[in-house]
C-alpha cells in the first residue's frame, strides 16, 4: 500500500446534451468545443540576423558622376 492515497472523486460531465438534439447539432457542438479548447499557438521564434532577408538585399546604388563615392557615405 502506498502512503499517499487520494480519495476518488466521481467525474461530473462538463456538458449534458438534451434528448431532442439531432446528430448534426451534436456534431456541430463537438466541433465548436474542440476548436475552442486546446493550447494557444507557440510564439514564433525571432529570425537570426544571419538568416534575415534584409541582410541579403543590397541597397540601391546611386547613378551619375561620382556615384561610386557617394554610395557608401552615410
C-alpha positions as CSV (number, residue, x, y, z in Angstrom):
1,X,0.0,0.0,0.0
2,X,1.2,3.5,-0.7
3,X,1.2,6.2,1.9
4,X,-0.3,8.9,-0.2
5,X,-3.7,7.7,-1.4
6,X,-6.2,10.2,-2.7
7,X,-9.9,9.7,-2.4
8,X,-11.6,9.1,-5.8
9,X,-13.9,11.9,-6.9
10,X,-16.6,11.0,-9.3
11,X,-16.3,12.9,-12.6
12,X,-19.2,15.1,-13.5
13,X,-19.8,15.6,-17.2
14,X,-18.9,19.1,-18.4
15,X,-21.8,19.2,-20.7
16,X,-25.2,17.5,-21.0
17,X,-26.9,17.3,-24.4
18,X,-30.7,17.3,-24.3
19,X,-32.7,14.4,-25.7
20,X,-34.1,16.4,-28.5
21,X,-30.7,17.2,-30.2
22,X,-30.2,15.9,-33.7
23,X,-26.9,14.2,-34.7
24,X,-26.0,17.2,-36.7
25,X,-26.5,19.5,-33.7
26,X,-24.3,17.3,-31.6
27,X,-21.6,17.2,-34.3
28,X,-21.7,21.0,-34.5
29,X,-21.4,21.3,-30.8
30,X,-18.5,18.9,-30.6
31,X,-16.7,20.8,-33.5
32,X,-17.1,24.1,-31.7
33,X,-15.9,22.8,-28.4
34,X,-13.0,21.1,-30.0
35,X,-12.0,24.2,-31.8
36,X,-12.4,26.4,-28.7
37,X,-10.3,24.2,-26.5
38,X,-6.6,23.5,-26.6
39,X,-3.5,25.5,-26.2
40,X,-2.7,28.7,-27.9
41,X,-0.1,28.5,-30.7
42,X,3.5,28.8,-29.7
43,X,5.1,32.2,-30.3
44,X,7.2,32.5,-33.4
45,X,10.9,32.3,-32.9
46,X,12.8,35.5,-33.8
47,X,14.8,35.3,-37.1
48,X,18.5,35.4,-36.6
49,X,20.2,38.4,-38.2
50,X,22.3,36.0,-40.2
51,X,19.2,34.4,-41.7
52,X,17.3,37.7,-42.1
53,X,16.3,38.5,-45.7
54,X,17.2,42.2,-45.3
55,X,20.9,41.4,-44.9
56,X,20.9,39.7,-48.4
57,X,19.2,42.6,-50.1
58,X,21.6,45.2,-51.4
59,X,20.9,48.9,-51.0
60,X,20.3,50.8,-54.3
61,X,23.3,52.2,-55.9
62,X,23.4,55.9,-56.9
63,X,23.8,56.8,-60.5
64,X,25.8,59.6,-62.1
65,X,29.2,61.1,-61.9
66,X,31.0,60.3,-58.6
67,X,28.2,57.9,-57.6
68,X,30.6,55.2,-56.6
69,X,32.0,57.6,-53.9
70,X,28.6,58.6,-52.5
71,X,27.1,55.2,-52.5
72,X,28.8,54.2,-49.2
73,X,28.8,57.6,-47.5
74,X,26.2,57.9,-44.8
